[in-house]
Amino acid sequence: MNAIFKPYLLDLNLSDHLKDDIHSFFIAHNDNETLEHTLTVAYEARRIAELYGVDPIKAEYAALLHDISNVVPVKEMLSMAKELGIELLEDEYKYARIVHQKLSSAMAKDIFHMNDQEILDAIECHTTLKPQSSMLDKVLFISDKISWDLPGDHPYLIEIRNKINNHKLNEGVLIYLNHIWEQRSKLKLVHPWLIKAREELLKIGP
C-alpha cells in the first residue's frame, strides 16, 4: 500500500467482505453521512444493473467504493492526486473536490485491492461520466445522482427515475447532464468529460 493512504486506514483490519469493510471504514472515520449515501447508491446500482443486464455484483462493488475518498480533506485532494501521479486536467485545478472520483478509484485499488478495471473506471467517472462510457459507468453515475437526499422538490430526479424504470437509461442520464449544462453559469466547474459525454448522447438521440 502506498504510504500516503496509511493514515486513512486507521486501525482497520480488512476482511474479504467488501460491504462490511466499507461500513467499518466510514464508521472509523465518523462519516455516517457518506456511509448512508453509499449504501443507498449500492442498492440502486444493483437494482438498475439488473434492469439493464449489467453485472449486479460489479455495480454494487463500484457503488460501495465510489466515495471512499470523502475521508480525505478537500484541501488535500489535489496534492494527494499529484503525489500519486494521477493525471489531472487543467480544469480540475479550479475545483479540487472534483478530483475525489479519481482518488476513490486509486484508493479502491490500493486499500481495498480492487483490481477489476471496469469497476475502477466506473468509480473514476462517477461524478462527471465520460465519453464512450460503459453501461457500468452509466449505472453507477445515475445511481449516485438519484440517491442524493436533496431538500425541496426536484422534478428532474423524478423524470430520471421514470426513464430508468422504463428501460431508457441514456435518456435518464441525458436529463441529468442537461440539468448541469443549464446550471453552468452558476457552477464552479462543468467538467470536460461531462461536456463530451453530453454531446455524445445528444448525437445518439433517444
Helices and strands as residue ranges (DSSP letters): G 3-5, H 6-9, H 18-28, H 32-51, H 56-65, G 68-71, H 74-83, G 90-94, G 96-99, H 100-110, H 117-124, H 135-146, H 155-165, H 169-182, G 184-186, H 192-204
